Amino acid sequence: MTAHQQARLARLLAHLKANGGPATTGRIHRLYRTHGIPGRTTARGDLEAATTAGLLTAHGPTNHRTYTLREPA
């Protein structure tokens, strides 16, 4: 994971902790755009990376997926 991706994931997780609710690619894309980060693909990739890292849990089908913060074990 690059330093840029780590910084984006930190922003993504802070946003979800502060604002609650499920994350979608569109929601994270809008967040990223306010910080000058382009691309839905970037948002989608970061959500998948956070899921793979065990930080988020994915819900639903791939064409309408939502993500929630993973509960600590």
N, C-alpha and C positions, 0 to 999 in steps of 0.2 A: 504494500500500500504506500502510495506516495505521500509526501508531506502535504501536498495540496488536498488530496483526498481525505487525509486525517483531519485537516482543518475544516473541510466541508462537513464531514461526519460529526465533528464536535458542534458545529453550528446547527446541524439537523437535530441532534439529540437535545441540545439546549432548547431549541424551539419546541420540540414535542413535550419536554418536561415543563416548560413554562406555559404552554397553551393547551396541552392535553389533546384528546381526540385522536382518531386514526390518521395516519399519513397516507397520502396518495401521491402518485407521480406528479400530478397537476399541482397539488398543494406545495410540494417541495420545490417544484420548478418555479412557482411564483416567489417563494422565499429566496431562492437562489438569484432570480432576476433582480430582486431589490438590492442584492450585493454584487451585481455585475457578472454573475456566473451564468453563461448561456447554456441552453440545451436541455430538452426533456430527457435525452439519452443519459446525460450526466446524472440527473436526478434519479432516474430509474436504476442506473448502475450503482449509485451510492446506497439506495434503499436495499438492493440485493446484497451489496457488500456488508452492510450493517446486519442483515439477516444471517448471512454466512458466518459473521463474527459473533453471532449470538446476542446481539444488542436489540434486535427487533424480531417480532414474530409476524410472518406473512399470513394473510387470511384471504380466502376466496380464489376465484379462477384467475388465470394469468392476464386475462383481458379486462379485469375489474378488481385488481388486487389492492388490498389495504394493508397497512402495517401498524402495529402497536408496539410500544415499549415492552420489552420482555421483562416479565416479573422475576425478581431475584429468587434463586432456589433456596 
